[in-house]
């Protein structure tokens, strides 16, 4: 009986000691394997690198970002605005706190979380078109606008070359410059000479007599047409030459088609007087 009791005692001791050893071994292994850092849902402070491939401009900022379900879902601007997943596919945040993505505008972001929510953040000057980073002058240079065109644009729009604008505004300014250049060139052509009226009489023999009134830099000129047939449109002539001279007429400013006529200057004056004189030329 004593031998049976001793035998049972040894079995219990063996299993108890083995379990304790296994538990110690398991605890030891847990201590050797570091736990991965995870980011709970919340707001974190991060270093944000922004790159615009259109302008090749890169900037770095310290901003707050939001994480949800292990993914970066929002970048918070210091002015109360934000960039969220309506403009990018939310990337997974790595265990080191890093992630990157490209927005729907093609702008590239690299984020590195460095701690809990920032108390203060930078004021971005070139992110996603929300804040400006370019002066109007820099924007104009970016698209190769001439100085004369840019100066005329500033005067017409009543803005300054040093005004800070964002990327979206720079793109809009580029489109405006294209339209303004076309309009500016058209105005210059009009100033050089725009036919106000064409007077035409045809004789019984089929001969055509024409005179035109042209406004050039605010002065009205009456010209007699000797050859060719004049139409309304843009033209240019030498105001100091009263002899017959060749002039080109561009009826449509959007077309390069030109009409050649030979004409001479008869008189300058006000519109009403020149109209009366034009009517009597071919009588």
C-alpha positions in Angstrom: 0.0 0.0 0.0 2.8 2.3 0.9 4.5 1.5 -2.5 1.3 2.4 -4.4 1.0 5.8 -2.6 4.7 6.5 -3.3 4.1 5.6 -7.0 1.1 7.9 -7.3 3.0 10.7 -5.6 5.9 10.5 -8.1 3.5 10.6 -11.1 1.8 13.7 -9.7 5.1 15.4 -9.1 6.3 14.6 -12.6 3.3 16.1 -14.4 3.3 19.2 -12.1 7.0 19.9 -12.7 6.6 19.4 -16.5 3.7 21.8 -16.8 5.5 24.4 -14.9 8.6 24.0 -17.1 6.4 24.3 -20.2 4.7 27.4 -18.9 8.1 28.9 -18.1 9.4 28.0 -21.5 6.3 29.6 -23.1 6.6 32.8 -21.1 10.3 32.9 -22.1 9.5 32.6 -25.8 6.9 35.4 -25.5 9.5 37.7 -24.0 11.9 37.0 -26.9 9.3 37.8 -29.7 8.6 41.5 -29.6 5.0 42.6 -30.1 4.2 44.5 -33.3 3.2 48.1 -32.9 -0.3 48.7 -34.0 -2.2 51.9 -34.5 -5.7 52.1 -33.0 -8.3 54.3 -34.5 -7.5 57.9 -33.7 -5.5 61.0 -34.6 -1.7 61.0 -34.8 1.1 63.5 -35.5 3.0 62.7 -38.7 5.6 64.0 -41.1 4.0 64.5 -44.4 6.0 64.8 -47.6 4.1 66.2 -50.6 5.3 66.1 -54.2 3.5 67.7 -57.2 4.9 66.1 -60.4 3.3 68.9 -62.5 5.4 71.6 -60.9 8.2 69.2 -59.5 7.8 70.9 -56.2 8.3 69.0 -53.0 7.5 70.1 -49.4 7.6 68.5 -46.0 5.1 69.3 -43.2 4.2 68.2 -39.7 0.4 67.5 -39.7 -2.2 65.5 -37.9 -3.6 62.4 -39.6 -6.4 60.0 -38.9 -6.2 56.2 -38.8 -9.2 53.9 -39.0 -9.1 50.1 -39.2 -5.3 50.2 -39.7 -5.5 52.5 -42.7 -4.8 56.2 -43.1 -8.1 57.9 -44.0 -7.5 61.6 -43.6 -4.8 64.4 -43.5 -5.8 67.4 -41.5 -4.8 70.9 -42.6 -4.0 73.5 -40.0 -6.7 75.9 -41.5 -9.5 73.4 -40.7 -9.6 71.7 -44.1 -8.6 68.2 -44.9 -7.8 65.6 -47.6 -9.8 62.4 -47.1 -10.5 59.1 -48.8 -12.8 60.8 -51.3 -9.6 61.8 -53.1 -7.4 58.8 -52.5 -7.4 55.0 -51.7 -6.7 54.6 -48.0 -3.3 52.8 -47.6 -2.4 50.5 -44.7 -0.2 52.0 -42.1 2.9 49.8 -41.5 4.1 48.7 -38.1 6.7 51.5 -38.3 4.0 54.1 -39.0 4.7 54.6 -42.7 2.5 54.7 -45.7 2.1 56.5 -49.1 -0.4 57.1 -51.7 -1.2 59.2 -54.9 -4.3 61.4 -54.8 -6.8 61.7 -57.6 -5.0 64.8 -58.7 -1.8 62.9 -59.2 -0.1 64.4 -56.2 2.1 62.0 -54.2 2.2 61.8 -50.4 4.5 59.9 -48.0 3.4 59.8 -44.4 5.4 58.8 -41.3 3.6 58.8 -38.0 5.9 60.0 -35.2 3.6 60.2 -32.2 0.3 61.1 -30.7 -1.8 64.1 -31.9 0.2 67.2 -32.6 -0.5 70.3 -30.5 0.5 72.6 -33.3 1.0 71.8 -37.0 2.5 73.5 -40.1 0.6 75.7 -42.4 0.9 73.9 -45.8 1.6 76.2 -48.8 1.5 73.7 -51.6 -0.9 70.8 -50.8 -3.7 69.6 -53.1 -4.6 73.1 -54.2 -5.9 74.1 -50.8 -3.3 76.7 -50.0 -0.9 78.7 -52.3 2.8 78.1 -52.8 3.4 80.0 -56.0 3.4 83.7 -56.8 1.6 84.7 -59.9 5.0 85.6 -61.4 6.3 82.1 -60.7 3.2 80.6 -62.2 3.6 82.7 -65.4 7.2 81.7 -65.7 6.2 78.0 -65.2 4.1 78.2 -68.4 6.5 80.5 -70.3 4.3 83.6 -70.5 6.2 86.7 -71.9 6.8 89.6 -69.6 4.7 92.0 -71.8 1.7 89.6 -71.8 2.0 89.0 -68.0 2.2 92.7 -67.2 -0.9 93.3 -69.4 -2.7 90.5 -67.7 -1.9 91.9 -64.2 -3.2 95.3 -65.3 -6.3 94.0 -66.8 -7.1 91.7 -63.8 -6.0 94.3 -61.3 -3.8 91.7 -59.4 -0.2 91.7 -58.3 2.7 89.6 -59.5 3.6 88.7 -55.9 0.1 87.4 -55.0 0.3 83.9 -53.5 -1.9 81.4 -55.4 -2.4 77.6 -55.1 -1.8 75.0 -57.7 -5.4 74.9 -58.9 -5.4 78.7 -59.2 -2.2 78.5 -61.2 -3.8 76.0 -63.6 -6.8 78.4 -64.0 -4.4 81.3 -64.5 -2.7 79.4 -67.3 -6.0 78.9 -69.1 -6.8 82.6 -68.5 -3.4 83.6 -69.9 -4.1 81.7 -73.1 -7.5 83.3 -73.5 -6.1 86.7 -72.6 -3.2 86.4 -75.0 -5.7 85.7 -77.9 -7.9 88.6 -76.8 -4.8 90.8 -76.3 -3.5 90.0 -79.8 -7.0 90.6 -81.3 -7.2 94.0 -79.6 -3.8 95.0 -80.9 -4.9 94.0 -84.4 -8.1 96.0 -84.0 -6.1 99.0 -82.8 -4.0 98.8 -85.9 -7.0 98.9 -88.2 -10.6 97.7 -88.1 -13.0 98.5 -91.0 -16.0 100.2 -89.6 -18.1 100.5 -92.8 -17.8 99.4 -96.5 -19.6 101.5 -99.1 -20.1 99.8 -102.5 -21.7 101.0 -105.7 -22.0 99.1 -108.9 -22.3 100.9 -112.3 -24.5 99.7 -115.1 -21.4 98.3 -116.7 -20.7 96.1 -113.7 -17.8 98.1 -112.4 -17.6 98.3 -108.7 -16.7 101.5 -106.7 -15.8 101.1 -103.1 -14.7 103.2 -100.1 -14.1 102.1 -96.6 -13.9 103.8 -93.2 -11.2 102.4 -91.0 -10.6 103.1 -87.3 -6.9 103.0 -86.4 -5.7 103.8 -82.9 -8.8 105.9 -82.3 -8.6 107.9 -85.6 -11.1 107.4 -88.4 -9.7 107.2 -92.0 -11.6 107.3 -95.2 -9.9 105.1 -97.9 -10.8 104.7 -101.6 -10.5 101.2 -102.9 -8.8 101.0 -106.4 -8.4 97.3 -106.9 -9.9 94.2 -105.3 -13.1 94.0 -103.2 -13.1 95.1 -99.6 -15.0 93.4 -96.8 -15.5 94.1 -93.1 -12.6 92.9 -91.0 -9.2 93.6 -89.7 -6.7 95.5 -91.7 -3.5 97.6 -91.4 -2.0 100.3 -93.6 0.6 103.1 -93.5 -1.1 106.2 -92.3 1.7 108.4 -93.5 1.4 107.3 -97.2 -1.4 109.0 -99.2 -0.5 107.1 -102.4 -2.1 103.8 -103.4 -0.9 101.0 -101.2 -1.6 97.4 -100.8 -3.5 96.4 -97.6 -4.6 93.0 -96.4 -8.1 92.4 -94.9 -8.7 89.5 -92.5 -12.4 89.0 -92.4 -12.4 86.3 -89.7 -9.7 86.7 -86.9 -9.8 82.9 -86.3 -8.9 82.2 -90.0 -5.6 83.0 -91.8 -7.4 83.7 -95.0 -6.6 87.2 -96.2 -7.9 89.4 -99.0 -5.6 91.8 -100.9 -6.9 95.2 -102.0 -5.2 98.4 -103.2 -6.5 101.6 -101.5 -5.5 105.2 -100.7 -6.2 107.5 -97.9 -8.6 110.3 -98.7 -9.3 112.0 -95.4 -9.4 111.7 -91.6 -12.2 113.1 -89.4 -15.2 112.2 -87.4 -17.4 109.2 -88.4 -20.4 111.3 -89.6 -18.5 113.5 -91.9 -16.6 110.6 -93.4 -19.8 108.7 -94.0 -21.2 111.6 -96.0 -18.1 111.9 -98.1 -17.9 108.1 -98.6 -21.5 108.2 -100.1 -20.5 110.8 -102.7 -17.3 109.2 -103.9 -18.9 106.9 -106.4 -21.8 109.0 -107.6 
